[in-house]
Amino acid sequence: MIDLHCHVLPGIDDGPETLEESVALARVAVDAGIDTLVATPHVNSRTPNDSATIARLVDTLNQRLDEEHVDLEVLPGGEIAISHLAEIEPQELSRLGLGGGPQVVHVRLSQRCQQRHGGLRPVRDLRRQHVDR
Ligand SMILES: [Zn+2]
């Protein structure tokens, strides 16, 4: 089973603060039957995480899980605030795709963001730029 949305990386958003807490969360996921976890740290103005940081932490966590014999693979991703979409360069946005692939981007919607940023316009603009060409 794959979990496509999890704040499992340590110290970069409102998820675990330490690597030990990340390992504990991974153990809970394995107990629930999950074998693949896509790390989706927040990418927004308050926590402007980038793909290089996420990739480094995914590697660190996977190495630690291997050392502790926790049978779980963590893949990179991100939960990108709709208000932050237009600020991310296309290549960086591709690197933030779910599971490390560029085809699927996880966008966080919020009522406040929709009011400030014209509803779903940032998502429609993104689609126009990358899908409808
Ligand atoms: Zn989330």
Residues whose N, C-alpha, C, O or C-beta is under 5 A from the ligand:
A	BS01	ZN	T40 E79
